[in-house]
């Protein structure tokens, strides 16, 4: 089966600093990939390239078989238009550390916004779908609340529902629990576990090694812009081959 995300020699630099130094990976349909690694290792940059929040500098990236950001004509690559970028971006949905909900809209309006404005879904249909998603993340009773009235964990569950409402081919999570108080982490991980169990393809940057062990099909460890090792959660988290992976895991578990 064709991969949902494929990167080949993917490079990204900020000025002379290379944040990604040639990433090669394929993520299959329904796969849950967890990315771990120290701060500054390029994890978020990789997600941002997939979501086209960053322009790739070298190598190539495909989402759902489409070359991201470029069109090939013969042997030449041409940058695609903003409109085409916006269309490609719909194949992915990103959940950020900081929730990023619209503060002046209610929870249900937050979830309806993308489907109505971007996908042109009729309001009634978008509302019904939003209420269903809210029930799925356990927040049906909060549909008319404003984000400020919710805890961080609840806001993040709404953000996940909002991302799901766009029916992406792949969900990208960038440290979705890092900004939460410890007692609120579990409820967000539980929702992510459900999303994974429903068969969604997911790429998750996280320091939650317990989640990675339990839910990931594959874990990769990144350091200084490279994938240092990749394998099953058992291989990477319990029996890593590389000393940098071992050091990182013992530091996180401390
Ligand atoms: P991680 O997600 O692993 O913490 P990032 O992908 O956020 O790492 O960042 C990788 C490196 O790229 C870091 O050294 C960071 O400082 C640098 N970086 C990220 N974004 C920018 C930017 N917009 N401009 C300059 N440097 C950046």
Boltz pocket constraint, residues with backbone or C-beta under 6 A from the ligand:
constraints:
  - pocket:
      binder: B
      contacts: [[A, 14], [A, 19], [A, 37], [A, 38], [A, 39], [A, 40], [A, 41], [A, 42], [A, 43], [A, 44], [A, 45], [A, 46]]
      max_distance: 6.0
